[in-house]
């Protein structure tokens, strides 16, 4: 156990990376803090614990997760997905119950890290993730309706019921001021993101709305209210030992979501960069410590934040110093600007979160997933509906179980079809020819069986770890079935190899595979510069021609005869 704990702690390389380009990291951290401020305030208010809880989470959890997490680029804090889970917990157990749930969840996430459970999170299908994200976006948007309409939040745990009651109250006594501010902030953020993506229009819109409310004395636009000038002293006074048993179930939901969203966010950060690879178990350990500490300061449970992490990457961050700077800047705001922050209208924060919910929905990704296979479309819709109607954790479980059942059905169907050719003679493996190709810096990678979500992650790791290779040939003729997750992972692997200067060619893509590959853009990538071939010998000839053109291989010689056997052709 001590050895395992040591493997989860920061290492010298983490601190050495902070000294390589501090100026760029400091600038990235400042930018992320500007983007994170209205989100932290909004998610704190939306959770039911108040804006100060959101700020405390962004500062405390953001710093600890940056220091102890497994990603150099991850930015953590309060998120919309976590808010969705917390709202019913606040309604049932009160603020003290939420803080206790966060504390228990932190212990659970640390236990997951010690159990090396991080690697298993990678097996969640892409269709489940997309449906989950769509459902969260819908719930976040609906949660903002009462504040955007300027009405008190109605009682209730179901977001659809609360939204309907809020609309009824607005119809009886309209508050056009609040609605105008909310829609104005959302419109400015969405239009500004298209016009100048590098400008943090969320803070610009919030400042504009606050100035308008103050100058024109818009009493109908209720402000956040008084905020403490600083973080409270750490305390365990909220813990009620008699209530611990009833809080275990919601804590499991919070821990599962914290682990899932944080690892997904870290994976997104890896995909946006070259050479960055997060440690999933260390990431869980850092998030567990963050959730263990945040409640002591009145903060809500935290996760890795995909939107803020993406901003961090795009603004040039290269080490943990950026995320630490983001937390430090927010801490300065807490101590120095609390009176100004307290004047921000709640409707303006609702507008920020409405725009955030809209931007969470990637129409292109949803369309691609729906077109990939019928099973992916069913899983996506089912997960989104379950997220909206039931519970986030239940939604992921339902989506995963249905995806697994449909995958097994597809495998069984392919197995039945394959029985027709079962008695055909199967040639050898041609290991000598494959070794000869490796000497020429070419590797022919044959994929056998279904490329589903369960096998896709292993495939990505194996393929992207090839060394001393200039051309990779993907032999696809033996792929029996491929789903959207498999297609996305294959596309990701090709992009990673291309960024390393490795050319990827393909052979034997079947007609049944093309729909899934085309839906996510993988087919266009594989066809790049005519690198798709009908057979493996043709692909090998193309690889050799490419390497000769690059001056890596000499002119053809008799020993470079093409592999003409029936097996190699496949």
Secondary structure by P-SEA (a helix, b strand, c coil): caaaaaaacccaaaaaaaaccaaaaaaaaaaaaaaaaaaaaaaaaaacccaaaaaaaaaaaaaaaaaccccccccccccaaaaaaaaaaaacccaaaaaaaaaaaaaaaaaaaaaccccccccccaaaaaaaaaaaaaaaaaaaccccccccccccccaaaaaaaaaaaaaacccaaaaaaaaaaaaaaaaaaaacccccaaaaaaaaaaaaaaaaccccccccccccccccccccccccccccccaaaaaaaaaaaaaaaaaaaaaaaaaacccccccaaaaaaaaaaaaacccccccccccccaaaaaaaaaaccccaaaaaaaaaaaaaaaaccaaaaaaccaaaaaaaaaaaaaaaccaaaaaaaaaccaaaaaaaaaaaaaaacccaaaaaaaaaaaaaaaaaaaaaaaaaaacccccccccccaaaaaaaaaaaccccccccccccccaaaaaaaaaaacccccbbbbbccccccccaaaaaaaaaaaaaaaaacbbbbbccccccaaaaaaaaaaaaaaaccccccccaaaaaaaaaaaaaaacccccccccccccccccccc
